[in-house]
Amino acid sequence: MGIHRVAVLIRPGFIPFELGIPHRIFGTARDAALAPLYEVVTCTPGGPGLVQSDSDVAVQVTHGPEAVEDADTVVVPASHEYGPVYEKGLLTPELAEAFRRIRPGTRIVSICTGAFALAAAGLLDDRPATTHWATTDRFRKLFPRVRLDPEVLFTDDGDVLTSAGVASGIDLCLHLVRRDHGAAVAQDVARRTVVPPHREGGQAQYIQRFLPDQDGPGTAATRAWATERLAEPLTLAELSRHAAMSVRTFTRRFRDETGESPGQWLTRQRVEHARTLLESTDLPMEQIARECGFGTAQSLRAHVQSALGVTPTAYRRTFHRAA
């Protein structure tokens, strides 16, 4: 398999941080022989030249829209020079031409309000998507056919993916590395970038809400305690008791802090642990199921298939690394 080519399509008013995300995440990914797994280039619809960011930083871009023609993945970050894309839901002629150059089957990714460009191009019609939580009302008005979910960090609809606000682009790019090359490679990239390999919850936890003040401790200590005991049943009552809260209070605070219910969070932790064991060990499926708290191989299969879209056997066949 050849190196995966990523083209980052920036426009005037781009956010330097968002431009750096795909370069850092994809550019850090290495195989077992330390060879790079991705080639990342920056391009712009207007052709080579100086592109001004939303700050005092400008970038000399050497690639024009032709760079997307042989890309395997095209990443579209946000731009603070919104223009007709944000105001009317229409592409500029240059941006429309850049999208026309993208080959069928190319994976297309947006970061933050870059989703407006994908939606204006018609790529998100009748598909799930997300964007920065502060722009969701305008997005819904401009693009009523898009199935917008403002509470998640990213959406993955196969060949089209969108991230929520700004830093969630890191979560989405790590997800793509994980999807392409497995959890071990993604975890190595996350360690080198000094970010969590999988952030808890969704964008919902960052949306400004007027909640009553909460006195007392949160649920972080109980979450850490639970991750060390995934093989155990871990009922809601046990989790609440460890946190010294009523079940009702614990459930409410847990969702406020993570954006997930305790059951959803626990299932995701168990699936992630199963991925690690499938990649790094030759343990039989029944033993992996017990160690992850799923009990049986049948339950393990159902949960992995639901979360990852493949069976545990297929996942191991793709991502297992010999000791």
Number of C-alpha atoms within 10 A of each C-alpha: 4 6 11 15 18 25 27 26 27 28 22 20 18 26 20 19 12 23 21 14 23 25 19 16 24 23 17 20 23 17 10 8 6 9 11 15 21 21 16 21 19 24 26 26 23 19 16 15 15 14 20 18 20 15 11 6 12 16 14 12 16 14 19 17 24 17 24 29 17 15 22 19 22 27 26 26 30 29 25 16 14 18 13 13 22 22 12 15 21 19 20 15 11 14 20 15 15 21 22 14 14 21 13 9 10 16 17 22 25 29 32 26 28 29 28 31 27 24 23 21 18 15 15 23 16 13 16 18 26 31 31 24 22 14 16 16 10 14 23 13 11 19 19 12 15 19 15 20 18 23 19 22 29 28 21 17 11 8 12 21 25 30 31 30 25 20 15 24 27 27 21 26 24 27 19 18 21 18 14 15 17 21 25 19 22 26 20 15 24 20 12 13 14 9 14 14 20 17 12 16 21 19 23 20 18 15 13 9 9 6 7 6 6 8 6 7 11 16 22 13 11 17 19 10 14 18 14 9 14 19 17 14 12 14 12 15 14 14 21 20 14 16 20 15 18 13 16 12 12 23 19 15 19 22 18 19 18 20 21 19 17 21 13 12 17 19 18 16 20 22 22 17 19 24 23 19 21 25 21 17 14 14 11 11 19 15 15 25 24 17 18 25 24 25 17 15 17 12 14 24 18 15 21 22 16 12 14 13 12 15 17 23 13 13 18 20 12 14 21 21 15 8 7
